[in-house]
Amino acid sequence: MSKFLPVGKLPPDLLARFLAKAPIEDPRVLQGPGIGLDCAILDLGDNLLALKSDPITFASDEIGWYAVQVNANDIATSGAHPRWFLVTLLLPEKTASAELAERISDQIFSACREIGVEVIGGHTEITYGLDRPILVGAMIGEVDRSRLVTSKGANPGDGLLLTKGVPIEATAILAREFPERLTGHLTPGEIGEAQNFLYDPGISVLKEALLAVETAPISAMHDPTEGGLTTALWELAEASGRTLLFDPATVYIPDLSRRICQVFDLDPLAAIASGALLLTVPPEAIPDIQLALSAQSIPCVEIGQVAAGPTSVLQDTPTGPQPLPRPDRDAIAHLFEK
């Protein structure tokens, strides 16, 4: 009998086996599906198109705004500007209302206006068997061929940079979905501050990704999401076929995030982490990138280096470099299991 899979992403070995069967024969597909690849890339002549589809599953609050940000993030990691958005909104039977549909739609439209994206289509329905709204977005962006960045491009000797810190997204989700669990551990003001992590420091990396590409050569970018920074490092290593040397002590974890993770007994490096951006950059370009981001009040620290393969992630320890264990799934996933 088949073993049931847990809540969260498919295991990477299973996903890789599925993706290896994907039919891709069109030469215009410059990048198709793969572990650690944030976008598909299509060659349509003068410009390239970057395409991404992502659902909102852990969060139920502000999901329309949320969906726009996470899809735009992946587009931005390719150096592309997000341009067009399609959305599929599935509403739960018995509890769906016109007001709920309009509220989520307004969130989507407002978020798209903020970043200059057109909503060009999609689908909405009331769906049997759901207990909460599910939203799936598809974002399309444009990028000049000379500015294309993918997570395959990391080179030996590059510095490994991280913006903002982790886990911004998990902090917001936990405070919004389980505020009662935090009562007695955090003040009401601190819970409100954690809920606002959605906006400040924010889960969007669009600004910093595009600014980095405009500032200096970027060899690779990757958006840490489900599975947190730890999984993102492994995905970047797999996409590029490199060894990443990682120093956990350099990673900024906001005090509020650390305390919330302690309440839920979670590893902050393995919790969903939109809002941070991983970059690999030639060493001579690191000061320029950090200076440009700092001028926009975006922290950026070097957390490691890229070495030649094989594919692996090694972390600094008191006894020397050791393999960094890859999480089976996101640290917060079990909290959503029935």
Buried (B, 14 or more C-beta within 10 A) or exposed (E): EEEEEEBBBEEBEEBBEEBEEEEEEEEEBBBBBBBBBBBBBBBEEEBBBBBBBBBBBBBBBBBBBBBBBBBBBBBBBBBBBBBBBBBBBBBBEEEBEEEBBEBBBEBBBEBBEBBEBEBEEBEBEBBEEBEEBBBBBBBBBBBEEEBBBBBBBBBEEBBBBBBBBBBBBBBBBBBBBBBEBBEEEBEEEBBEBBBBBBEEBBBBBBBBBBBBBEBBBBBBBBBBBBBBBBBBBBBBBBBBEBBBBBBBEEBBBBEBBEBBBEBBEBBBBBBBBBBBBBBBBBEEBBEBBBEBBEEEEBBBBBBBBBBEEEBBBBBBEEEEBEEBEBBBBBBBBEBBEE
